[in-house]
């Protein structure tokens, strides 16, 4: 499954900021692509709606975000399959 850059921006802003709409921009947040990302994260349990109506990252979402942030940058080097 591929995740779009927009989806990563949205979930990281939900994770980090109390008002992610302000950070992402209301026009992007409410766009079809933005709403699809949010709905996909809700459906998969990455985020949930809190009692106050704010979106929050779940424990499942925190594990995924931790993995994203732990991904090292690629290096430019040659390797051979039998090395």
CORCORSUL-V945318 format. One record per run of one state. SS is the DSSP state (2 for helix, 1 for strand, 0 for the rest). FROM is the first residue (numbers start at 1). TO is the last residue. If there is no record, write none. Layout:
BEGIN
ss,from,to
SS,FROM,TO
SS,FROM,TO
END
This chain:
BEGIN
ss,from,to
0,1,4
2,5,16
0,17,19
2,20,24
0,25,25
2,26,29
0,30,31
2,32,44
0,45,46
1,47,49
0,50,54
1,55,57
0,58,58
2,59,70
0,71,83
END
